[in-house]
């Protein structure tokens, strides 16, 4: 909805949606009129996520319905049941959680939401993206939480603090800008070593 604050939980895995919904309940109880969109990493889980939303007392909407003109209102939880739209949703987000980091483990890439200067939260299990995470953490460009309780505290804190979200997002975009051109630099090194042009 126009002018609404939107929290996007992207690339979520089993167990994470329940945590996100519990925190969203706290946001609503605290009087924070945010919208929530959940994009499960595997779109075939969309029905399962929708059922979990209903079990938690929320109304759910599928992204495919919104694309066909069905309204999305505050309090509804949007489930992304299509492929290829998460990037444009990140561009509209006010806050982003990148999944596979609270449960399952390994993490997912945080570069996409960072590119759009979004405040990004991840869980403790980011093993597959250690180097990227270090660069973001050094600059205060990401929030990494240690457990579910800290996750709730950080989400609520950032939801209440637009200035802090903006600063984190600016720092994240700066990390991306500073590290652009890695492919060209790598290719230049390969050309130098191999003597090719």
DATA-V955764 format. One line per field, one symbol per residue. phi: phi as a letter, one per 40 degrees, with the letter a starting at -180 (. if undefined). Layout:
phi=???
//
This chain:
phi=.dgccbbbbbfcbdgccccdccccccccccgccccbbbbcdbcccdccccccdcccgbcbbcdccccchccbbdhcbcbcbbbgbcdccdcccbabbbcfbcbgghgbccccccdcgbcbbbccbbdcbdcccdcccdcgcabbbcacccdcccccccccbccccccdccccccccccbcgcccccccccccccgcb
//
